[in-house]
């Protein structure tokens, strides 16, 4: 199904966040709003104004006291399912992704993909954006995943992703 034909709001965005008061408003404001059912910020123990700023920007803020990015994502999924979305999009709160490109992920989901992962390695990354150990870990994880599960090869496990 082409996203241009999509008329209903069908997407929930989950933003795991911890101490991102400088960027959270930018992320929320740069999300395309046409298909959004909700924006959920999962505050993972911020000691700054992240949660308050997110609320001021119209996001629903869920507090998760158990530390960890994965736990924040799982908490976000659990809450997002209350909206019965067709799609869930994940974007980082530090503006390391390009939230305005969310529709690129949705277009792939509309065209039959169940999982779409943004690729931080396909363009020009800023020097030092990914540490050498992160580059190697990413390389190893993507190769092992492809080797174990098959499917279309990929080269990044970036945080900007969409699931059907």
Rosetta blueprint (number, residue, H / E / L):
1 X L
2 X L
3 X H
4 X H
5 X H
6 X L
7 X L
8 X L
9 X L
10 X L
11 X E
12 X E
13 X E
14 X E
15 X E
16 X E
17 X E
18 X L
19 X L
20 X L
21 X L
22 X L
23 X L
24 X H
25 X H
26 X H
27 X H
28 X H
29 X H
30 X L
31 X L
32 X L
33 X L
34 X L
35 X L
36 X E
37 X E
38 X E
39 X E
40 X E
41 X E
42 X E
43 X E
44 X L
45 X L
46 X L
47 X L
48 X L
49 X L
50 X H
51 X H
52 X H
53 X H
54 X H
55 X H
56 X H
57 X L
58 X L
59 X L
60 X E
61 X E
62 X E
63 X E
64 X L
65 X L
66 X L
67 X L
68 X L
69 X H
70 X H
71 X H
72 X H
73 X H
74 X H
75 X H
76 X H
77 X H
78 X H
79 X H
80 X H
81 X H
82 X H
83 X H
84 X L
85 X L
86 X L
87 X E
88 X E
89 X E
90 X E
91 X L
92 X L
93 X L
94 X L
95 X L
96 X L
97 X L
98 X L
99 X H
100 X H
101 X H
102 X H
103 X H
104 X H
105 X H
106 X H
107 X H
108 X H
109 X H
110 X H
111 X L
112 X L
113 X L
114 X L
115 X E
116 X E
117 X E
118 X L
119 X L
120 X L
121 X L
122 X L
123 X L
124 X L
125 X L
126 X L
127 X L
128 X L
129 X L
130 X L
131 X L
132 X H
133 X H
134 X H
135 X H
136 X H
137 X H
138 X H
139 X H
140 X H
141 X H
142 X H
143 X H
144 X H
145 X H
146 X H
147 X H
148 X H
149 X H
150 X L
151 X L
152 X L
153 X L
154 X L
155 X L
156 X L
157 X L
158 X L
159 X L
160 X L
161 X E
162 X E
163 X E
164 X L
